[in-house]
Amino acid sequence: MLYRLLMSASHAADGSRLLSIGVRSFLACATALAIGLALGRPIIGWLSRMKIREKTEKTPIEDEALRRRILGKRGTPTMGGLLVLAGLVPACLLWADPGNVCVGLALLCALALGVLGMADDQLKLRAADRESRGLKVRYKLLGQATVGAAVGLVLVKQAAAGGVAYSVPLLRLAGAGAAVLFALWAAGVVAAMSNATNVTDGLDGLLAGLTPLAAIVLGGACWAAGNPHVAARLGLVHVPGAGELSVFCGALSGACLGFLWFNRHPARVFMGDTGSLAIGGGLAAAALAARQEMLLAVVGLVFLVEFGSSLLQIGSFKLSGRRILPIAPIHHIFEKRGYAEPRIVWGFYLWGAAAALMGLNFLGL
């Protein structure tokens, strides 16, 4: 890997600048972007030949006007999350420290949820009737929670050897109970964020454009947490090795930007659950490893609002039989009012940028 080659070169010359995390994060972003742009057309062509196309007629939306707009996207290739993963994985393998546990966990979490999303996408495509919408919710949640709990347990085990205490924010527990509680917390964080990004992926370019805004700030926080002097100055918990996660976040940003080129309106490919679950899982695992879950909630505020609107709608309907919102998630409300799709997406980008700035303020920068 290039990291090892550069590390060996640094013994013969001053490689500190060459090997700096910031430089490698930028190179990971550029590499993932280049891979995405290069592989976009071949992968979209392959998805078309394999007839992996969106069946928008199965979308469970009752509003007729909105259904007609969505039907216009019928036949667009889906499962384009493969393109995101195709950029993310090589960029991390090339530029990140291959022995870093934090990066390995974030990458494996993204891949595991990508596989779960792929299974969900395949079931949706093969279903013969409108009522079949892929994996049952309980099975999907179980898969997400299991992956998240595994991430939490590995981090706790790693912390025992490295001297870093992983715990639920605002709680101070010790011993086996703390480990179990953190595993449950990790399961909740991964499940919540992967579902939040999944719900957000409903308009052309929406999730792919919002993710880099959140990932860049999260990557900066991971770098700060991995640097003892910066962490002390900002009041963060120092997590050895967390700085490498900025390379992962850079790679994720580049992969999403490469996908955005083909997913912008009118989209030539959809991300599908393959990509949306992987993105949320990767962000969640990185935040957990760097102990930046609260920051993730800030920079991912748009994702959580979208997810919260869906939960609010479902809960209200089940408890009272009434819908508290005209339609959910929130981006559909603007569609229902007749706003053009690009206008809605750019508006959400502005809110995503505001959330990213709030995240910087949260860090004290």
N, C-alpha and C positions, 0 to 999 in steps of 0.2 A: 504494500500500500504506500501511497505517496507520503503519508505521515511518517512511516518508518524510514523511508529514504531521506526525507528532510531531517529527521532526527539524527540519523547517522551522519549526514552532512554537517550538522551543527557541531559535531565534535571536532571537525577539522577547521571550521571557521565560525565566526560569530553568527549563529543562526537564530538569535533571539527575535529579531524582527521578522525574519522569514517564517518562523514557527509560531508567531503570536496568534492567539485565539481569534482576535479580530480579523486578521488577514485570512485565516483559514475559514472563518465563518462567511466572509465575503466570497471566497473561492468556492465554498460549498454551495452558496446561493447561485453563483454564476454557472457552476457545473450542472446543478439540477435544472436551472432554467434552460441551458443549452440542450440538455438531454430531452427535456419536454418539447422544445421547439423542433428538435430533429426527429423525434419518434411520434409526434402528434399525428401526422398524416398516415403513416403506416399502421399505427394502432387503431385509428378511427376506421381505416379501410378494412382492417381485420375484423373489427367488431361488426361492421356492415356485412361482410361476407359470411360471418357466423350467425347473422340475423339476430344479433343482440341489440335489439331496438326497443325504445321506450313504448309501452302500451298505455298511452295517456288516457285512453277510454276507460281504464280501470281506476282512475283517480277518484277517490270518494269525496267529491265536492258536489253539493246540491245546487248551488247557484248556477243557473243556466248560462248566463252571460260569461261567467268565469270558466265554466266547463267548455264553452265554445272556443275561448282563447287558448285553453290548455290543449284542446284537441288539435289545434294547429301545429303542435309540436310532436304529434304522433309520428313514429318511425325514426326519430332521432336516435343515433347510437347511444347506448348507455354503458354503465360499468367503466366509464372513463377514469375512475379512480385508479385503475391500473397504470395510467399515465403518470399520476401523481407519485405512486409508489416506485415507478420505474425511474423517476428522477431523484426521489428521496434516498433510496437505498444506496445506489452507487456513490452519490455525493458524500454520504456519511462514511461509507467504507473507504473512500479515497482520502478524506480530509480530517476525519475525527480519529482520536486515539482508539485503536481497535481493542485495547484492554480496558477501556473505561466502562464501568458497570452502569453508570447513569445513562450514557448514550445507548448502550446495548439494551437496557430496559425500555427506553422510549421507543427505540426502533422495533423491538419485538412486540411491544404493546400495539403500535401502529399496524404492524403486519398481522398480528392475531385478530384485531378488530377488522382489518381489511378482508381477511378470509371469512370472518363472520358476515360481513356486509356482502361479500361475493355470494355466499350461500343464500342470503336473503334476496339479492337481486335475481339469482337464478330461479328461485322458487316463484317470484313475482312474474318472471317472463314465461315460465312454463305453465302457470295457472290458466285454467280454461275459462274461469268465470270471474266476474268483477269482485266478488266477495273475498276471493283468495288474495291476500295481500302479503305474501311471503311468510317469513318465520312468525310464529305466534309471539305476541309481545312478551309473555313470561319467559319463553325460551331465549329470546334476544336479550332481555334484561339479565337472565341467568348467565349467559355467555359474557356479557359486558362486565358484570359484577365479579365473575370468576377471574377474568383477566386482571381486573383492578386489584382484587384481593391478592393475587399472585405477585403483582408489582409491589404491593405494600409489604408482604412477607419477605420478599427478597431484599427490599430496602432496610427492613428491620434487622435482618440477618447480617447484611453488609455493615450496618451501623454499629453492630456489636464489635466488629473487628476494627472499624475506623474511628470509633469514638464519637460519632454523630448520633444524637438522640432524635429519632423520628416520633412525633406525637401529633395528636389532633390539635389544631390551633386553639388557643385559649384554655386548653386543659392540661393539667400537670399530673400525670400518672406515671408509675414505674412498674417494672416487672412484666410478667406474662400478660396481665390484663391490659397493659398499655400496648403491647404488641398486637393483641387480638383487636383492640379498639382501632388501632391505626390501620390494620388490614381492612376492617369494615369501612373506615373512612376512605381509604384508597378505592375500595370497590364503589362507594357512592360517588366519589369525584370522577372516576373514569366513566361510570355509567351515565352520570348527569351531563358531563361535557360531550361525550360522544353522541348522546341523544340530542343535545342542544345543537351541535353542528349538523346533525342529520336533519333536524327540523328546519334549520336555517337554509339548507340547500334546496330552495324552492323556486328560485328565479335565476335566469341566465347570469352567470358571473358573480352571484352574490357571495357564496361561501368562499370561492376561490380568491375573490378580491379582499374580503375581510380578514382572512387568515393571516396574510403577511403582516397586517397592521398589529395584530395581537402577538404573533410569533416574534417579531423584531423586538418589541418591548420585553417580552418574556425572556428572550435570548440575552438581552442586556442584563436583566435581573439575575439570570443564571451565572453569567460571567462575574457579576458583582459578588454573588454568594460564594463563588469558587475562589475569590481573591481575598485572603484574610484581612488585608489592610483596607480595601474598599468596603468589605462587609462590615468591619468595625466602624468605619466612618458613617455608613448609612444605617447602622443599627440592625443589620441582617445577621442571621445565623450563618456562620461559616460552614460550608459543606465541601470538603475536599473532593475535587474531581467534577464538581457541578459546572465549572466554567466550560467544559467540553460540550455541555448541552447547548451552548450558543451556536456551535457548529451544526448541531441537529436542527435548531430553530432556523438557522440560515438556509439549510438545505430544504426544510419544509417550505419556507417562504419562496425560494426559487422554483420548487416543484409546482407550487400553486400558481405562481405567475406564468410558468410555462403552460400549465393547463388553461389558465384564464384566456390565453391567446385564442384558443379554440372554443372556449366556453362562453365568451362574451356574446352579447346579443347581436344577431340571432345565433344561438348556440349550435355548433356543429357536433357536439358531443355533450352528454350529461355525465355527471360524476357518479351518480348512483350511491347506494349505501357502501359500496366498496371503498370509495374515497372519503365520504363524509364521516363514517365511523372511524376510519383510520386517522383522519386529521384530529378529531376530538380526542381520541385515545392517546395519540402522540403528544398533544399539548398537555393533557392531564398528567401523563407519566412524567414529562419533563418538569412540570410544576411540582409534583409530589417529590421527585428526587431532589430538587433544589429548595424544597420547603417554601414554595411560592404559590401555594394554593389560593391565598387571598388576593394576590396580584392577578392571578388568572381570572378570578371572578370579576375583577375590574376591567381588564383589557378584553375579556370575553363577554362583556356586558350585553352586547347586541345578541350574541348567541343565547344567553340566559333569558333575556326578555322574550325572544322568539319561543323558546322552550316553555317558559313560564306561561305565556299566553295560551299555548296548547293545553298545558296541564290545567290551567284555570277553566278553560272551556269544557274540557272533559269532566273535571270534578264538578262543575256547576250543573252540567247536564245529568250526571249520574245521581247527584244528591237532590236536585230540585226538578229535573226534567226540563229546565230552561237553559238557554245559551246566554251567557253573560256578555259575549262579544258577537258582532254580526257574523264573523267567520274567524277561524284561526288556522295557522299562526298569523301574526300581525301583518306580515307583508301582503297577505291576501286581502286584507281590509282595503289597502290602497289600490290593489287591482280591482276590487269590487267597485270602488269609487270612480274607476275609469282612467286612472293615471297610467301613462305609458311605462312599460317595464323598465327601460333604461333609466327613466327619471326616478323610479322607486329605488333601484339599485344604487344610483349615485347618492341619493339621500341617505341610504343606510351606510354607504362608505363614509359619509361625513360623520355620522354617529359613531362609526367604528374608529375613525381618526380621533374623535373627541374622547372615546374610551381609552385609546392608547395614550393620549396626553394625560388623562386622569391617572393612568398607570405610572407614568413617569413622575407625576406629582406624589403618588403613593410611595414611590421609592425615595422621594426627597431630592429628585434631580431637577 
